[in-house]
Amino acid sequence: PGWKETGMAFDYGMTESSGLFKTLTTERAISTLDEIINKDVSRIFTGEFDYETISYLIDRLQVNFSRDIRLQLDKNIKRIKRAKEKSDKTINYNALVVGKDENDITELEKKIGQIWAAALELDEINIYDSLQEMGGDSILVTNLLKELEKYFPGQISISDMFTYDTVSEMAKNLDKKVNNKEEKIEVKETSDDIDSILEQLSQGDISEDKATELLDIG
């Protein structure tokens, strides 16, 4: 992928051009290059797929993807198309939350599970499945954090998303924060600042560490 702030893509005004990969910030590109240099590989492609662009080109691309990558591409392309179709509809939090006996699932686990499922476009979610196991990426994490912020304002930071990456672990963490007291949490509109920071993270304009620093209000 091209670099967003320097190099040929920048010089020729092509940093926002559509392609297989999103352009990289200088910080992220150098960090990635450093990681590649220390790997024992001879051929490598690196970058974050531009799923929206690929969704239009997937049938015309002269590229053979591995089965795992193809499955991930298909999942994200379907998610993008569904999101567009439902952009004007109200989100319905009625997903099935599983993982242990129905009577043992707490109200907090059920609430968080339904929020996760809505953000991840799932009809069923296991409270012990991690975001990584569900194909989580930076875009999914930022969308999920936006939804959680509506119901638990100021209670969850972006670092929590990676530390407590299952519904069960996040519920335990939240339960500690509210001192085991049941609390009715009103839906709150996410601030412009938070939206801006999460958008920069999903686009790769800032690193996860920087986003954590800006959003770590837990």
MARTORRO-996241 format. One record per residue: residue number from 1; residue in one letter; x, y, z of N, C-alpha, C in turn. Coordinates in steps of 0.1 Angstrom, whole numbers. Each point is the difference from the previous one (the first is absolute). Example, Ala and Ser with C-alpha at 12.3 -4.5 7.8 and 13.67 -1.06 7.14 Angstrom:
# MARTORRO-996241
[lumtor 1,"A",[132,-57,78],[-9,12,0],[9,12,0]];
[lumtor 2,"S",[-4,11,-7],[9,11,0],[-8,11,8]];
***
This chain:
# MARTORRO-996241
[lumtor 1,"P",[8,-12,0],[-8,12,0],[9,13,0]];
[lumtor 2,"G",[-6,11,-5],[7,12,1],[1,6,14]];
[lumtor 3,"W",[9,10,1],[1,7,13],[-8,13,-1]];
[lumtor 4,"K",[-7,3,11],[-9,11,-1],[6,14,1]];
[lumtor 5,"E",[12,0,6],[6,13,3],[13,3,-7]];
[lumtor 6,"T",[5,-9,-8],[13,2,-7],[1,-11,-11]];
[lumtor 7,"G",[9,2,-9],[2,-10,-11],[-8,4,-12]];
[lumtor 8,"M",[0,-10,-10],[-6,3,-13],[-15,2,1]];
[lumtor 9,"A",[-7,-9,8],[-14,2,1],[-4,14,5]];
[lumtor 10,"F",[8,5,10],[-3,13,5],[3,11,-11]];
[lumtor 11,"D",[12,-2,-6],[4,10,-10],[-9,2,-12]];
[lumtor 12,"Y",[-7,-11,-3],[-9,0,-12],[-15,1,4]];
[lumtor 13,"G",[-2,3,13],[-14,2,5],[-9,-12,-1]];
[lumtor 14,"M",[6,-12,2],[-7,-12,-1],[-3,-7,14]];
[lumtor 15,"T",[2,7,11],[-1,-6,13],[-15,-4,3]];
[lumtor 16,"E",[-9,6,-7],[-14,-4,3],[-6,-9,-12]];
[lumtor 17,"S",[9,-4,-9],[-5,-8,-11],[-4,-14,5]];
[lumtor 18,"S",[-10,-6,-6],[-5,-13,4],[9,-11,-6]];
[lumtor 19,"G",[2,-10,8],[8,-12,-4],[-2,-11,10]];
[lumtor 20,"L",[8,-11,-2],[-1,-11,9],[3,3,15]];
[lumtor 21,"F",[9,10,2],[4,3,13],[-2,15,3]];
[lumtor 22,"K",[-2,3,13],[-1,14,4],[15,6,1]];
[lumtor 23,"T",[1,13,-2],[14,6,1],[3,0,15]];
[lumtor 24,"L",[14,0,3],[5,-1,14],[5,14,4]];
[lumtor 25,"T",[-1,3,13],[7,11,5],[15,-3,1]];
[lumtor 26,"T",[8,10,0],[15,-2,1],[3,-9,12]];
[lumtor 27,"E",[-6,4,12],[3,-8,12],[-3,-14,-1]];
[lumtor 28,"R",[-12,-3,-6],[-4,-14,-1],[8,-7,-10]];
[lumtor 29,"A",[4,6,-11],[7,-6,-11],[14,-4,5]];
[lumtor 30,"I",[7,9,8],[13,-3,5],[0,-11,10]];
[lumtor 31,"S",[-10,0,8],[-2,-10,10],[-2,-14,-7]];
[lumtor 32,"T",[-8,0,-10],[-3,-12,-8],[13,-5,-7]];
[lumtor 33,"L",[7,9,-6],[13,-3,-7],[10,-6,10]];
[lumtor 34,"D",[0,5,12],[9,-5,10],[-3,-14,4]];
[lumtor 35,"E",[-13,-3,1],[-5,-13,3],[3,-10,-11]];
[lumtor 36,"I",[-1,4,-13],[2,-9,-11],[15,-3,-1]];
[lumtor 37,"I",[9,10,3],[14,-3,-1],[5,-11,10]];
[lumtor 38,"N",[-8,-1,11],[4,-9,10],[-7,-14,-2]];
[lumtor 39,"K",[-6,-2,-11],[-7,-13,-3],[8,-7,-10]];
[lumtor 40,"D",[0,-13,0],[7,-9,-9],[-10,-3,-12]];
[lumtor 41,"V",[-2,10,-8],[-9,-1,-12],[7,5,-12]];
[lumtor 42,"S",[-4,-5,-12],[6,5,-12],[-10,8,-8]];
[lumtor 43,"R",[-13,-2,1],[-11,7,-6],[-11,4,9]];
[lumtor 44,"I",[-4,12,0],[-11,4,9],[-7,12,-5]];
[lumtor 45,"F",[-13,0,2],[-9,11,-2],[-4,5,14]];
[lumtor 46,"T",[0,13,2],[-4,5,13],[-9,12,-2]];
[lumtor 47,"G",[-10,1,9],[-10,11,-1],[-13,-4,5]];
[lumtor 48,"E",[-9,10,1],[-14,-3,5],[-9,0,-13]];
[lumtor 49,"F",[-7,-10,-2],[-8,-1,-12],[-11,11,0]];
[lumtor 50,"D",[-2,6,-12],[-11,9,-1],[-12,-8,-5]];
[lumtor 51,"Y",[-8,-5,10],[-11,-9,-3],[-11,6,-9]];
[lumtor 52,"E",[-2,13,2],[-11,6,-8],[4,0,-15]];
[lumtor 53,"T",[13,4,-3],[4,-1,-13],[0,-14,-6]];
[lumtor 54,"I",[5,-9,8],[1,-14,-4],[-14,-6,-3]];
[lumtor 55,"S",[-10,5,8],[-14,-5,-2],[-5,3,-14]];
[lumtor 56,"Y",[5,10,-7],[-4,3,-14],[9,-7,-10]];
[lumtor 57,"L",[12,-4,4],[10,-6,-9],[2,-14,1]];
[lumtor 58,"I",[-5,-7,10],[4,-13,4],[-2,-10,-12]];
[lumtor 59,"D",[-10,1,-8],[-2,-9,-11],[9,3,-12]];
[lumtor 60,"R",[7,11,0],[8,4,-11],[15,0,3]];
[lumtor 61,"L",[3,-2,13],[14,0,4],[8,-12,-5]];
[lumtor 62,"Q",[12,2,-6],[8,-11,-5],[10,-4,11]];
[lumtor 63,"V",[-6,-4,12],[7,-3,11],[-6,-13,7]];
[lumtor 64,"N",[8,-9,3],[-5,-12,8],[3,1,14]];
[lumtor 65,"F",[-11,2,8],[2,1,15],[0,-13,6]];
[lumtor 66,"S",[6,-2,12],[0,-12,7],[-15,-2,5]];
[lumtor 67,"R",[-3,-12,4],[-14,-3,5],[-3,9,12]];
[lumtor 68,"D",[9,1,10],[-2,7,12],[-3,15,-3]];
[lumtor 69,"I",[9,6,-9],[-2,14,-4],[-13,2,-8]];
[lumtor 70,"R",[-3,-9,-9],[-13,1,-7],[-12,-1,9]];
[lumtor 71,"L",[0,-8,10],[-11,-1,9],[-1,13,8]];
[lumtor 72,"Q",[11,6,4],[0,12,7],[-5,12,-9]];
[lumtor 73,"L",[5,0,-12],[-5,10,-10],[-15,-1,-2]];
[lumtor 74,"D",[-5,-12,-2],[-14,-2,-2],[-8,4,12]];
[lumtor 75,"K",[5,-3,12],[-7,4,12],[-1,16,1]];
[lumtor 76,"N",[11,7,-3],[0,14,1],[-8,7,-11]];
[lumtor 77,"I",[1,-6,-12],[-8,5,-12],[-15,-1,3]];
[lumtor 78,"K",[-4,-12,5],[-14,-1,4],[-5,9,11]];
[lumtor 79,"R",[9,3,9],[-3,9,11],[-1,14,-5]];
[lumtor 80,"I",[8,4,-9],[-1,14,-6],[-13,1,-8]];
[lumtor 81,"K",[-3,-10,-8],[-13,1,-7],[-12,0,9]];
[lumtor 82,"R",[0,-8,10],[-11,0,10],[-1,13,7]];
[lumtor 83,"A",[12,6,3],[0,13,7],[-6,11,-8]];
[lumtor 84,"K",[3,-1,-13],[-6,10,-10],[-15,-1,-1]];
[lumtor 85,"E",[-4,-13,0],[-15,-3,-1],[-7,5,12]];
[lumtor 86,"K",[6,-1,12],[-6,2,12],[3,14,6]];
[lumtor 87,"S",[7,8,-8],[5,13,6],[-11,9,5]];
[lumtor 88,"D",[-12,-1,-5],[-11,8,4],[-10,-7,10]];
[lumtor 89,"K",[4,-12,4],[-8,-8,9],[5,0,14]];
[lumtor 90,"T",[-9,-2,9],[3,0,14],[7,-14,4]];
[lumtor 91,"I",[11,0,7],[6,-12,4],[-8,-8,10]];
[lumtor 92,"N",[-2,-13,-3],[-8,-8,9],[9,-9,8]];
[lumtor 93,"Y",[-1,2,13],[8,-8,10],[-7,-12,5]];
[lumtor 94,"N",[-1,-10,-9],[-8,-12,4],[9,-13,-3]];
[lumtor 95,"A",[13,1,-1],[8,-12,-3],[-1,-10,12]];
[lumtor 96,"L",[3,-12,-4],[0,-11,10],[14,0,7]];
[lumtor 97,"V",[0,1,13],[13,0,7],[1,-14,6]];
[lumtor 98,"V",[11,-7,-3],[2,-14,5],[14,-1,6]];
[lumtor 99,"G",[3,-12,5],[13,-3,6],[-1,-7,13]];
[lumtor 100,"K",[-11,2,7],[-3,-7,12],[-15,-1,1]];
[lumtor 101,"D",[-4,-7,11],[-15,-2,2],[-7,14,0]];
[lumtor 102,"E",[-11,0,-7],[-7,13,-2],[-3,7,14]];
[lumtor 103,"N",[-3,-8,10],[-3,6,13],[12,5,7]];
[lumtor 104,"D",[12,-4,-5],[13,5,6],[5,12,-6]];
[lumtor 105,"I",[-5,3,-12],[5,12,-7],[-5,13,7]];
[lumtor 106,"T",[8,8,4],[-4,12,7],[-6,11,-9]];
[lumtor 107,"E",[-8,9,6],[-6,11,-9],[11,8,-7]];
[lumtor 108,"L",[11,2,8],[11,8,-6],[6,-7,-12]];
[lumtor 109,"E",[3,-14,1],[5,-8,-10],[-9,1,-12]];
[lumtor 110,"K",[-13,-2,2],[-10,0,-10],[0,14,-8]];
[lumtor 111,"K",[0,11,8],[0,13,-6],[12,2,-9]];
[lumtor 112,"I",[12,-3,6],[13,2,-8],[0,-9,-12]];
[lumtor 113,"G",[-5,-13,2],[0,-9,-11],[-9,5,-12]];
[lumtor 114,"Q",[-11,5,3],[-9,5,-10],[6,12,-7]];
[lumtor 115,"I",[7,9,7],[7,12,-6],[11,-5,-9]];
[lumtor 116,"W",[8,-10,5],[10,-5,-9],[-6,-6,-12]];
[lumtor 117,"A",[-10,-8,1],[-6,-7,-11],[-5,10,-10]];
[lumtor 118,"A",[-7,10,4],[-5,11,-9],[11,6,-7]];
[lumtor 119,"A",[11,4,6],[11,7,-6],[7,-10,-10]];
[lumtor 120,"L",[1,-13,3],[7,-9,-8],[-9,-7,-10]];
[lumtor 121,"E",[-13,4,-1],[-10,-6,-9],[-1,-15,2]];
[lumtor 122,"L",[-2,-4,13],[-2,-14,3],[-14,-3,6]];
[lumtor 123,"D",[-5,-11,-3],[-13,-4,6],[1,-8,13]];
[lumtor 124,"E",[13,-5,2],[2,-7,13],[15,2,4]];
[lumtor 125,"I",[2,1,13],[14,3,4],[3,-8,13]];
[lumtor 126,"N",[12,-5,1],[4,-8,11],[8,9,9]];
[lumtor 127,"I",[-3,1,13],[6,9,9],[15,-3,3]];
[lumtor 128,"Y",[4,-12,-5],[15,-4,2],[8,1,-13]];
[lumtor 129,"D",[-7,4,-11],[8,2,-12],[7,14,0]];
[lumtor 130,"S",[12,0,-5],[8,13,0],[-3,7,-13]];
[lumtor 131,"L",[3,13,0],[-2,8,-12],[9,-5,-11]];
[lumtor 132,"Q",[12,-5,3],[8,-6,-10],[-6,-12,-7]];
[lumtor 133,"E",[-6,-9,9],[-7,-12,-5],[-11,4,-10]];
[lumtor 134,"M",[-6,12,3],[-12,4,-8],[5,9,-12]];
[lumtor 135,"G",[13,0,-3],[5,7,-11],[1,15,2]];
[lumtor 136,"G",[2,4,13],[1,14,3],[12,7,-6]];
[lumtor 137,"D",[-2,12,-5],[11,8,-5],[-2,14,6]];
[lumtor 138,"S",[9,10,-4],[-1,13,5],[-14,7,-3]];
[lumtor 139,"I",[-5,-3,-12],[-13,6,-3],[-11,-5,9]];
[lumtor 140,"L",[0,-13,2],[-11,-6,9],[2,5,14]];
[lumtor 141,"V",[12,0,5],[2,5,13],[-5,14,2]];
[lumtor 142,"T",[3,9,-9],[-4,14,1],[-16,1,-1]];
[lumtor 143,"N",[-6,-8,-9],[-14,0,0],[-7,-5,13]];
[lumtor 144,"L",[7,-11,5],[-6,-6,12],[2,10,12]];
[lumtor 145,"L",[11,7,1],[2,9,11],[-10,12,-1]];
[lumtor 146,"K",[-3,4,-12],[-10,11,-2],[-14,-5,6]];
[lumtor 147,"E",[-3,-12,-3],[-13,-5,5],[0,-2,15]];
[lumtor 148,"L",[11,-5,6],[1,-1,14],[0,13,8]];
[lumtor 149,"E",[6,10,-7],[1,13,6],[-14,6,2]];
[lumtor 150,"K",[-10,-4,-9],[-13,5,1],[-7,-4,13]];
[lumtor 151,"Y",[3,-13,4],[-7,-6,12],[8,1,12]];
[lumtor 152,"F",[14,1,-1],[8,0,12],[10,12,-2]];
[lumtor 153,"P",[-5,12,0],[8,12,-3],[11,1,10]];
[lumtor 154,"G",[13,2,-5],[11,2,9],[5,-12,7]];
[lumtor 155,"Q",[-6,-12,-2],[3,-12,8],[10,-9,-7]];
[lumtor 156,"I",[1,1,-13],[9,-9,-8],[9,8,-9]];
[lumtor 157,"S",[13,-3,2],[10,6,-9],[4,-9,-11]];
[lumtor 158,"I",[8,5,-10],[4,-8,-11],[9,-11,5]];
[lumtor 159,"S",[8,3,10],[9,-11,5],[-8,-11,6]];
[lumtor 160,"D",[-11,3,6],[-9,-11,5],[-5,-9,-10]];
[lumtor 161,"M",[-1,5,-13],[-5,-8,-11],[10,-12,-3]];
[lumtor 162,"F",[13,3,3],[10,-10,-3],[3,-9,12]];
[lumtor 163,"T",[-2,6,12],[3,-7,13],[-11,-9,3]];
[lumtor 164,"Y",[-13,5,-1],[-12,-8,4],[-7,-3,-13]];
[lumtor 165,"D",[5,-10,-8],[-4,-2,-14],[-11,-11,-2]];
[lumtor 166,"T",[-6,-3,12],[-12,-9,-1],[-12,7,7]];
[lumtor 167,"V",[-12,-4,-3],[-11,6,7],[1,-3,15]];
[lumtor 168,"S",[4,-12,3],[1,-4,15],[10,9,7]];
[lumtor 169,"E",[12,2,-6],[10,8,7],[-4,14,1]];
[lumtor 170,"M",[-6,6,-11],[-4,14,0],[-11,2,11]];
[lumtor 171,"A",[-9,-10,1],[-11,2,10],[6,0,14]];
[lumtor 172,"K",[10,-9,3],[6,0,13],[7,13,3]];
[lumtor 173,"N",[7,6,-10],[7,12,1],[-10,12,3]];
[lumtor 174,"L",[-11,0,-7],[-10,10,2],[-7,-1,14]];
[lumtor 175,"D",[-2,-13,3],[-6,-2,13],[8,6,12]];
[lumtor 176,"K",[13,-2,-2],[9,6,11],[-1,15,0]];
[lumtor 177,"K",[0,6,-12],[-1,15,-1],[-12,6,6]];
[lumtor 178,"V",[-11,-7,0],[-12,5,6],[-3,-5,14]];
[lumtor 179,"N",[11,-7,5],[0,-5,14],[-12,-9,2]];
[lumtor 180,"N",[-2,-9,-10],[-10,-11,1],[-14,6,3]];
[lumtor 181,"K",[-3,12,-3],[-13,6,1],[-7,1,-13]];
[lumtor 182,"E",[-12,-5,-1],[-8,1,-12],[-3,14,-3]];
[lumtor 183,"E",[2,4,-12],[-2,14,-4],[-7,1,-13]];
[lumtor 184,"K",[-10,9,-1],[-6,2,-13],[8,10,-7]];
[lumtor 185,"I",[5,-4,-12],[8,9,-8],[-7,5,-12]];
[lumtor 186,"E",[-2,13,-1],[-7,6,-11],[9,1,-12]];
[lumtor 187,"V",[-7,-2,-12],[7,2,-12],[5,14,-2]];
[lumtor 188,"K",[13,1,-3],[6,14,-1],[6,1,-13]];
[lumtor 189,"E",[-2,12,-6],[6,3,-13],[15,1,1]];
[lumtor 190,"T",[8,-7,-8],[14,0,0],[5,14,-4]];
[lumtor 191,"S",[10,5,7],[5,14,-4],[8,0,-13]];
[lumtor 192,"D",[0,12,-6],[7,1,-12],[15,-3,1]];
[lumtor 193,"D",[6,3,12],[14,-3,2],[3,-15,-1]];
[lumtor 194,"I",[-8,-8,7],[1,-14,0],[-1,-6,-14]];
[lumtor 195,"D",[-11,5,-7],[-2,-5,-14],[12,3,-8]];
[lumtor 196,"S",[6,12,1],[11,4,-8],[13,-9,3]];
[lumtor 197,"I",[2,-2,13],[12,-9,4],[-2,-14,-6]];
[lumtor 198,"L",[-12,-6,2],[-3,-13,-5],[1,-1,-15]];
[lumtor 199,"E",[-4,10,-7],[1,1,-14],[14,0,-5]];
[lumtor 200,"Q",[9,8,7],[14,0,-3],[7,-13,2]];
[lumtor 201,"L",[-5,-7,11],[6,-14,2],[-4,-10,-11]];
[lumtor 202,"S",[-13,0,-3],[-4,-9,-11],[6,3,-13]];
[lumtor 203,"Q",[4,12,-3],[6,4,-12],[15,-2,0]];
[lumtor 204,"G",[6,-3,12],[14,-2,2],[8,13,1]];
[lumtor 205,"D",[-7,11,3],[6,13,1],[8,2,13]];
[lumtor 206,"I",[-5,-8,10],[7,0,13],[2,-14,5]];
[lumtor 207,"S",[10,-2,8],[3,-14,5],[-10,-4,11]];
[lumtor 208,"E",[-1,-13,4],[-8,-4,11],[4,6,13]];
[lumtor 209,"D",[14,1,2],[5,6,12],[-5,15,1]];
[lumtor 210,"K",[1,7,-11],[-5,14,1],[-15,2,2]];
[lumtor 211,"A",[-7,-9,-6],[-15,0,2],[-3,-4,15]];
[lumtor 212,"T",[7,-9,5],[-1,-4,14],[2,12,9]];
[lumtor 213,"E",[11,7,-3],[4,12,8],[-11,10,0]];
[lumtor 214,"L",[-6,2,-12],[-11,11,-1],[-13,-5,5]];
[lumtor 215,"L",[-3,-13,0],[-13,-5,4],[0,-7,13]];
[lumtor 216,"D",[11,-2,7],[1,-7,12],[-6,8,11]];
[lumtor 217,"I",[-14,0,1],[-7,7,10],[-6,-9,11]];
[lumtor 218,"G",[3,-13,-2],[-7,-10,10],[6,3,13]];
***
